[in-house]
Amino acid sequence: MGIFEDAKETIGEAAKQAGRAVEDTVDKVKDKADELKAEADVKKAEAERDAVKARNEAKENLRD
């Protein structure tokens, strides 16, 4: 019975480690997705800022 108990314990530990590895990978993917979304948001905000600046400059030029 000792061999079977050892095997069962080893398999259980391997399953736990595999589960932790999967969770870590999922967390890393989510973190990367959040990072890419944040970068996209920054680029969008910068583009909007540049568009407003250009529009304001065009209006200013029309006033002159």
N, C-alpha and C positions, 0 to 999 in steps of 0.2 A: 504494500500500500504506500510506502514511503516514496517510491519512484513516481507514482501517479500524483501524489500530493505535490511533490516538487515540480512536476511538469505543469500541473494546474496552476500553481503559484507563478511559475515562470511565464506561462501564457497570459495570466491575468496582468502581470506587471508589464509585459510587452504591449498588451492592449491599452493599458493606461498611458504608456509612453507614446504610442501611436496617436491616441486621442489628444494628448497634449500637443503633439507636433502638428496635428491638423488644426487645432484651435489657434496655435501660434501663427500658422500660415494664413488662416482666415483673418486674424487680427492685422497681420502685415498688409494683406490685400486691401482691407478696409482703410487702413491708415494711408496707403498710397492713393486710393480713390479719393479720400478726403483732401489729400495734398493737391492732387490734380484739379479737383473742383475749386479749391481755394485759389489756385493759380489762374484758373479760367475766370473766376470772379474778379480777380485783380485786373486781368487783361481787359475784361469787359468795362470795368470802372474807368480804367485809363483811356480806353477808346471813347467812352461817353464824355470824359473830361476834355479830351482833345477836340471832339465834335462841338461841344459847347464853346470852347475857346475859339475855334475857327468861326463858328456862327457869330459870336460876339464881335470878333475882329471884322467880319464882313459887314455887320450892322454899323460898326463904328466908321468903317470906310465909306459907307453910304451916307452917313451923317455929315461927313466932311465935304 
